Amino acid sequence: MIKLKKYLNRPTYAVDRPWTLALLNATTIGLILAIFEPFHYRLNSIIQFGVLCVFIGLTFIASVLGFVVAPKLFKRFYDPEQWTIKKNIIHCFSFLLFMGVCTFIYDHYFLIKANFWDDLGTPEFYKILCIDMLAAFTIGAIPLIFGLFIVENNALKRNLLEAQKLNKALSERHKDEKGSNEMITLSGETKDSVTLLPQNIFYMEASGNYVDIYYKEEGKEKHKLLRSTIKQMEETMQPFEYFVRCHRAYIVNINHIIHISGNAQGYRLNLTETTEEIPVSRTYLKNLKKLKDIIN
């Protein structure tokens, strides 16, 4: 049970091209209905062709509502930085359930032209409802899975290519190994502070109401916890262009980046003298892409 919970809470890919997915869903549904003619559907007349077009349009509208509108209305739930396998399952199940309801309404009240109040609670009502729900979860799942796979695969290829470009820029960079001898004092809302050379800082990580500063001193990796916010630290480090905000919880010293790996979720940074991998969120992706200009 603990393993299952851990698996469901794992971060996963959040769709970044919802309109593409909506078009893929609608197109695939149209092809499935036209080629395989499931659930006694027959494409043998102009009227049936019209029914097919309506189903394609219905799928597209439902997909737009599910993948474009819903994330804008429920931003907290659809936060891409906190998107997990569990949320993805809930979202896909809800989408297919919504598709089933839309299909039932169209089938029962526009094609059959039945009366809701007369048929409510009758065996025929529940029979059609079950058939339409089954159709949504069996047929609808195919384009949904196919579309998610295509969009995720494209994101993976795109991020891998961009990671290669960034790694090439990193390998060709010309940085001042000596750095500045000017010390900087970082402090928070308490009397605690740390004084060090900026170039010796690896990264900063937000931890609740604190920020953990990871740095090198006397050849050893150390860290200092200060009561502050990552935003305040970002403002403090603005004079030093080699500090980049790459995540809502991380600021990284690009001079310590040795490798950038890309996957469908985005990028991860490997730093010198630390095994910690720093994530790069979609919100701050543009900052990472500026590396090519900063590090040369």
C-alpha positions as CSV (number, residue, x, y, z in Angstrom):
1,M,0.0,0.0,0.0
2,I,2.8,2.4,0.9
3,K,4.6,1.5,-2.4
4,L,1.4,2.2,-4.4
5,K,0.9,5.5,-2.6
6,K,4.5,6.5,-3.4
7,Y,4.1,5.5,-7.0
8,L,0.8,7.5,-7.4
9,N,2.5,10.6,-5.9
10,R,5.4,10.4,-8.4
11,P,5.7,13.5,-10.6
12,T,4.7,12.9,-14.2
13,Y,4.4,14.8,-17.5
14,A,1.8,17.6,-17.6
15,V,0.4,18.3,-21.1
16,D,1.9,21.6,-22.4
17,R,0.1,21.5,-25.8
18,P,-3.6,20.9,-25.0
19,W,-5.0,22.1,-28.3
20,T,-2.8,19.5,-30.1
21,L,-4.2,16.8,-27.8
22,A,-7.8,18.0,-28.4
23,L,-7.3,17.8,-32.2
24,L,-5.7,14.3,-31.9
25,N,-8.6,13.1,-29.8
26,A,-11.2,14.3,-32.2
27,T,-9.3,13.0,-35.3
28,T,-8.7,9.5,-33.8
29,I,-12.3,9.2,-32.6
30,G,-13.5,10.0,-36.2
31,L,-11.1,7.4,-37.7
32,I,-12.2,4.7,-35.2
33,L,-15.9,5.3,-35.9
34,A,-15.5,5.5,-39.6
35,I,-13.2,2.4,-40.0
36,F,-14.3,0.0,-37.3
37,E,-18.0,1.1,-36.9
38,P,-18.3,0.0,-33.3
39,F,-21.5,-0.3,-31.2
40,H,-23.8,-0.9,-34.2
41,Y,-22.7,2.4,-35.8
42,R,-22.8,2.2,-39.6
43,L,-21.4,4.9,-41.9
44,N,-23.8,4.1,-44.8
45,S,-25.7,7.3,-45.4
46,I,-25.4,11.1,-45.4
47,I,-27.3,11.2,-42.1
48,Q,-24.8,8.8,-40.5
49,F,-21.9,10.9,-41.9
50,G,-23.5,13.9,-40.2
51,V,-23.7,11.9,-36.9
52,L,-20.0,11.1,-37.3
53,C,-19.2,14.8,-37.8
54,V,-21.2,15.7,-34.7
55,F,-19.3,13.0,-32.6
56,I,-16.0,14.4,-33.9
57,G,-17.0,17.9,-32.9
58,L,-18.4,16.7,-29.6
59,T,-15.1,15.0,-28.8
60,F,-13.1,18.2,-29.8
61,I,-15.3,20.4,-27.6
62,A,-15.1,18.0,-24.6
63,S,-11.3,17.8,-25.1
64,V,-11.0,21.6,-25.1
65,L,-13.0,21.8,-21.9
66,G,-11.0,19.0,-20.3
67,F,-7.5,20.0,-21.3
68,V,-7.7,23.7,-22.0
69,V,-10.5,25.2,-19.9
70,A,-10.3,23.0,-16.8
71,P,-6.6,23.7,-16.1
72,K,-7.3,27.5,-16.3
73,L,-10.3,27.2,-13.9
74,F,-8.6,24.9,-11.4
75,K,-5.0,26.2,-11.5
76,R,-4.1,24.8,-8.1
77,F,-5.0,21.2,-9.0
78,Y,-3.5,21.4,-12.5
79,D,-0.2,23.0,-11.3
80,P,2.3,21.4,-13.7
81,E,5.0,21.6,-11.0
82,Q,2.9,19.4,-8.7
83,W,1.4,17.1,-11.4
84,T,1.5,13.5,-10.3
85,I,0.5,10.1,-11.6
86,K,-2.5,10.2,-9.2
87,K,-3.7,13.5,-10.6
88,N,-3.3,12.3,-14.1
89,I,-5.4,9.2,-13.5
90,I,-8.1,11.4,-11.8
91,H,-8.1,13.8,-14.7
92,C,-8.3,11.1,-17.4
93,F,-11.1,9.2,-15.6
94,S,-13.0,12.5,-15.1
95,F,-12.5,13.3,-18.8
96,L,-13.8,10.0,-20.0
97,L,-16.8,10.2,-17.6
98,F,-17.6,13.6,-19.0
99,M,-17.3,12.2,-22.5
100,G,-19.7,9.5,-21.6
101,V,-22.3,12.0,-20.2
102,C,-22.0,14.1,-23.4
103,T,-22.4,11.1,-25.6
104,F,-25.4,9.9,-23.6
105,I,-27.1,13.3,-23.9
106,Y,-26.5,13.5,-27.6
107,D,-27.5,9.9,-28.2
108,H,-30.6,9.8,-26.0
109,Y,-32.0,13.3,-26.5
110,F,-30.9,14.3,-30.0
111,L,-30.7,11.1,-32.0
112,I,-33.4,9.0,-30.3
113,K,-35.3,12.2,-29.3
114,A,-36.5,10.7,-26.0
115,N,-38.1,12.6,-23.2
116,F,-35.9,12.9,-20.1
117,W,-38.7,12.9,-17.5
118,D,-40.6,10.1,-19.2
119,D,-37.6,7.8,-19.5
120,L,-35.8,8.7,-16.2
121,G,-35.4,5.5,-14.1
122,T,-36.6,3.1,-16.8
123,P,-34.5,0.1,-17.9
124,E,-34.1,1.6,-21.3
125,F,-32.7,4.8,-19.8
126,Y,-30.0,2.9,-17.8
127,K,-29.3,0.6,-20.8
128,I,-28.4,3.5,-23.1
129,L,-26.5,5.2,-20.3
130,C,-24.4,2.1,-19.7
131,I,-23.7,1.6,-23.4
132,D,-22.6,5.2,-23.9
133,M,-20.4,5.1,-20.8
134,L,-18.9,1.8,-22.0
135,A,-18.3,3.4,-25.5
136,A,-16.6,6.4,-23.9
137,F,-14.3,4.4,-21.7
138,T,-13.4,1.9,-24.4
139,I,-13.3,4.0,-27.6
140,G,-12.4,7.2,-25.8
141,A,-9.5,5.8,-24.0
142,I,-7.7,4.9,-27.2
143,P,-7.2,8.4,-28.6
144,L,-6.6,9.7,-25.1
145,I,-3.7,7.3,-24.5
146,F,-2.5,7.7,-28.1
147,G,-2.6,11.5,-27.8
148,L,-0.9,11.7,-24.5
149,F,1.8,9.4,-25.8
150,I,2.4,11.5,-28.9
151,V,2.5,14.8,-27.0
152,E,4.7,13.4,-24.3
153,N,7.1,11.9,-26.9
154,N,7.3,15.2,-28.7
155,A,8.1,17.0,-25.5
156,L,10.8,14.4,-24.7
157,K,12.4,14.9,-28.1
158,R,12.2,18.7,-27.8
159,N,13.8,18.7,-24.3
160,L,16.5,16.2,-25.2
161,L,17.5,18.4,-28.2
162,E,17.5,21.5,-26.1
163,A,19.5,19.8,-23.4
164,Q,22.1,18.8,-26.0
165,K,22.4,22.5,-27.1
166,L,22.8,23.7,-23.5
167,N,25.4,21.0,-22.7
168,K,27.3,22.1,-25.8
169,A,27.2,25.7,-24.6
170,L,28.4,24.6,-21.2
171,S,31.3,22.7,-22.7
172,E,32.4,25.8,-24.7
173,R,31.9,28.3,-21.9
174,H,34.6,30.7,-20.8
175,K,34.3,31.4,-17.1
176,D,36.6,33.2,-14.6
177,E,37.9,30.3,-12.5
178,K,39.3,32.7,-9.9
179,G,36.2,34.7,-9.5
180,S,35.8,37.8,-7.4
181,N,37.3,38.2,-4.0
182,E,34.4,40.3,-2.8
183,M,32.5,38.5,0.0
184,I,28.8,38.7,0.3
185,T,26.7,38.3,3.5
186,L,23.4,36.5,3.3
187,S,20.9,37.0,6.1
188,G,17.3,36.4,6.8
189,E,14.6,37.6,9.3
190,T,16.7,36.5,12.2
191,K,20.2,37.3,13.4
192,D,21.6,34.3,11.5
193,S,23.7,35.0,8.5
194,V,26.5,33.6,6.4
195,T,29.4,35.4,4.8
196,L,31.1,33.8,1.8
197,L,32.3,34.2,-1.8
198,P,29.4,34.2,-4.3
199,Q,31.2,31.8,-6.6
200,N,31.4,29.2,-3.9
201,I,27.6,28.9,-3.7
202,F,26.3,25.8,-5.5
203,Y,22.5,26.4,-5.1
204,M,19.8,27.7,-2.8
205,E,16.7,25.6,-1.9
206,A,13.5,26.9,-0.4
207,S,12.4,24.8,2.6
208,G,9.1,26.1,4.2
209,N,9.9,29.5,5.7
210,Y,13.6,29.0,5.2
211,V,16.2,28.9,2.5
212,D,19.0,26.4,2.6
213,I,22.3,27.7,1.2
214,Y,24.6,25.0,-0.2
215,Y,28.2,26.2,-0.6
216,K,31.8,25.2,-0.5
217,E,34.1,26.3,2.2
218,E,37.7,25.1,2.9
219,G,37.2,22.4,0.2
220,K,34.1,21.0,1.9
221,E,30.4,21.2,1.0
222,K,28.4,22.9,3.7
223,H,24.9,24.4,4.0
224,K,23.3,27.1,6.1
225,L,19.6,27.4,6.8
226,L,18.3,31.0,6.9
227,R,14.8,32.2,7.7
228,S,14.0,33.9,4.4
229,T,12.2,33.4,1.2
230,I,13.6,32.3,-2.2
231,K,12.3,35.5,-3.7
232,Q,14.3,37.6,-1.3
233,M,17.4,35.6,-2.1
234,E,16.8,36.0,-5.8
235,E,16.7,39.7,-5.3
236,T,19.9,39.6,-3.3
237,M,21.8,37.7,-6.0
238,Q,20.6,39.8,-8.9
239,P,24.0,41.6,-9.2
240,F,25.6,38.2,-10.0
241,E,24.3,37.1,-13.4
242,Y,25.5,33.6,-13.0
243,F,22.7,32.9,-10.4
244,V,19.6,31.7,-12.1
245,R,16.1,30.9,-10.7
246,C,15.3,27.6,-12.3
247,H,12.4,26.4,-10.1
248,R,10.1,28.0,-7.6
249,A,12.2,26.4,-4.9
250,Y,15.7,26.6,-6.4
251,I,18.3,29.2,-7.4
252,V,21.4,27.7,-9.0
253,N,24.9,28.9,-9.8
254,I,25.4,28.1,-13.5
255,N,29.1,28.0,-13.1
256,H,28.7,24.8,-11.1
257,I,26.5,23.1,-13.7
258,I,28.4,20.2,-15.3
259,H,25.5,18.5,-17.1
260,I,21.9,19.1,-18.1
261,S,19.6,16.1,-18.7
262,G,16.2,16.4,-20.5
263,N,13.1,14.4,-20.2
264,A,9.4,14.8,-20.9
265,Q,8.9,16.8,-17.6
266,G,11.6,19.2,-18.4
267,Y,15.3,19.4,-17.3
268,R,17.5,18.4,-14.4
269,L,20.8,20.0,-13.5
270,N,23.9,18.1,-12.2
271,L,26.3,20.2,-10.3
272,T,30.0,19.9,-9.3
273,E,30.8,18.4,-5.9
274,T,27.2,17.5,-5.1
275,T,24.9,14.5,-6.0
276,E,21.7,16.6,-5.8
277,E,19.9,16.9,-9.1
278,I,18.2,20.3,-9.4
279,P,14.9,20.3,-11.2
280,V,13.9,22.9,-13.7
281,S,10.2,23.8,-13.8
282,R,8.2,24.9,-16.8
283,T,7.6,28.4,-15.3
284,Y,11.3,29.1,-15.2
285,L,12.3,27.3,-18.3
286,K,13.0,30.5,-20.1
287,N,15.7,31.4,-17.5
288,L,17.5,28.1,-18.3
289,K,17.4,28.7,-22.0
290,K,19.2,32.0,-21.5
291,L,22.2,30.1,-20.4
292,K,23.5,30.0,-23.9
293,D,23.8,33.8,-23.8
294,I,25.0,34.0,-20.1
295,I,27.7,31.4,-20.0
296,N,29.6,32.3,-23.2
